[in-house]
């Protein structure tokens, strides 16, 4: 256990950040799963709507500093490819 006041504060901060990161990581997974399930169902409109929400959310997380710019771009690109594959078929 921590013996210094600063170490105790660091433990509190780490706990807070861990909870916040867990929330956002789960949210990102759910957003991507929503797009993937819409594509899997074959519904073009639902897939496009889910992609639109995912794109907005992921870029919002970039502006808040939760995701890096290239990470969000990679995820959006992959989701966009999925949606486009549905349109092509």
Helices and strands as residue ranges (DSSP letters): H 5-41, H 44-64, H 69-88
